[in-house]
Amino acid sequence: MKIKKGVIQIKKITKINIDLTPDEPGVYLFFNFKSQPIYIGKAKNLKRRLSSYLSKELSVKTASMISDARYFSYIRVNSEVEALLLEAKMVKNTQPRYNIELKDDKHPLYIRITKEEFPRVLTARKIDTKQSNKIYFGPFPSSQNVLDVLKMLRRIFPYSQHQIGKRKCLYSHIGLCNPCPNEILTIKNEKNRVLFKKQYNRNISLIISFLKGNVDMLRTKLLRDMDNYSKNELYEPAQEVRRKIEQIDYITQPITPINRFLEDSDLIKDLRYSESQNLNLILKPYINKIKYIERIECYDIAHLSGMHTTASMVTFVDGEADKSLYRHFKIRNSKKADDVAAMYEVAKRRIRYLADWGSPDLIVVDGGKAQVNAFKEIFSQKEIPVIGLAKRYETLIIPHENIFKQIKLEKGPAKNLLQRIRNEAHRFARRYHHNLIKKEMFS
């Protein structure tokens, strides 16, 4: 498969070569002994996905494909959504033998939301006007793309696809139909029943807003919900809403034109460099001593109603995650649900290891002025700039001449970079936090 900068590098399918692939989203290709592409797939994590093909427990079709494959290659992209689009484009252009499902995807698909007491989110090949529809969207030319987007959307706003029954559905047990209409109707307390029904219908209305393209309005609604929960010290629901906002940001992030990945197999490196350069330009007027930003560390706090408070440190070098430099912190001394005190403790512990762990060019903390001050106080003598990224409107908090400069990030390379780093810090903090909870439950 030709690309403008030459032929993409293909490697033999071995465990050593697969272990060297990145933990990033992308598209992978399998080639036969004649170096002809026989299968193209997408992955949220290339290394994990390719490693799965080394398993002995493969389906008949997959085992057949792997027996024919001799080489593999991959193209890195920014997100799971870009991987989905690039895969569809490459399959359409190349028509590999084993991509039967995508090759046969010739029929358009509609998204249909029913007009019922508990509206369902369904797909249909055509819209029957005799059916009762609340609203429908489409037609969409690629049914696989529609199904993939709905799959991602359902993880954010759970919905039902089943008829009303007497028992909770299977999907309710894995959080994809939550609250389940079947369960709602069995609630005897009328006040609680109305409350859960309202919650379900709110999920449907948010899905409709998303599919209509009102993403900014949807995000504003969720931010308002998160603020209200936080003010009332309902930290667990606030964290859940925050998770939804991050997932929406993920699936609605700017998409790089797919043809660019086909023209330049090293495009990701160029994009990462432009992100760092753009961030440097934004910060330079306020941080005089800042030079080229090569290494960025980002810190986030995670807890559940103040319990098992943890912190994460993730490190990006030239815009790429370097997981060998990630660190976890179990918070020891801060007060219950006090993110600022926890951040102060992390800063004091981090500064002890500058020589051992290396020194960053920039520190980013998830939060506002108070969180920035906590770190800045400890690092004041080290000439390492500290900035904050406030969730509301993605605002940069920059200390400048004894005041804080607040800059709302516009769509662009710097925003993409900081969101990616902050979301990774949040994911890493939550993972450690959940592990501590599990450890306590089993002990």
Secondary structure as GFF3:
##gff-version 3
##sequence-region A 1 443
A	DSSP	beta_strand	2	3	.	.	.	ID=ss1
A	DSSP	beta_strand	6	7	.	.	.	ID=ss2
A	DSSP	beta_strand	11	12	.	.	.	ID=ss3
A	DSSP	alpha_helix	15	19	.	.	.	ID=ss4
A	DSSP	beta_strand	26	31	.	.	.	ID=ss5
A	DSSP	beta_strand	37	43	.	.	.	ID=ss6
A	DSSP	alpha_helix	46	52	.	.	.	ID=ss7
A	DSSP	alpha_helix	60	68	.	.	.	ID=ss8
A	DSSP	beta_strand	71	76	.	.	.	ID=ss9
A	DSSP	alpha_helix	80	94	.	.	.	ID=ss10
A	DSSP	alpha_helix	100	103	.	.	.	ID=ss11
A	DSSP	beta_strand	109	114	.	.	.	ID=ss12
A	DSSP	beta_strand	121	124	.	.	.	ID=ss13
A	DSSP	beta_strand	133	140	.	.	.	ID=ss14
A	DSSP	alpha_helix	143	156	.	.	.	ID=ss15
A	DSSP	three_ten_helix	170	174	.	.	.	ID=ss16
A	DSSP	alpha_helix	181	184	.	.	.	ID=ss17
A	DSSP	alpha_helix	190	211	.	.	.	ID=ss18
A	DSSP	alpha_helix	215	231	.	.	.	ID=ss19
A	DSSP	alpha_helix	235	251	.	.	.	ID=ss20
A	DSSP	alpha_helix	258	263	.	.	.	ID=ss21
A	DSSP	alpha_helix	267	283	.	.	.	ID=ss22
A	DSSP	beta_strand	295	304	.	.	.	ID=ss23
A	DSSP	beta_strand	307	317	.	.	.	ID=ss24
A	DSSP	beta_strand	320	321	.	.	.	ID=ss25
A	DSSP	three_ten_helix	323	325	.	.	.	ID=ss26
A	DSSP	beta_strand	327	330	.	.	.	ID=ss27
A	DSSP	alpha_helix	339	351	.	.	.	ID=ss28
A	DSSP	alpha_helix	354	357	.	.	.	ID=ss29
A	DSSP	beta_strand	362	366	.	.	.	ID=ss30
A	DSSP	alpha_helix	369	379	.	.	.	ID=ss31
A	DSSP	beta_strand	386	390	.	.	.	ID=ss32
A	DSSP	three_ten_helix	392	394	.	.	.	ID=ss33
A	DSSP	beta_strand	395	400	.	.	.	ID=ss34
A	DSSP	beta_strand	403	408	.	.	.	ID=ss35
A	DSSP	alpha_helix	413	442	.	.	.	ID=ss36
###
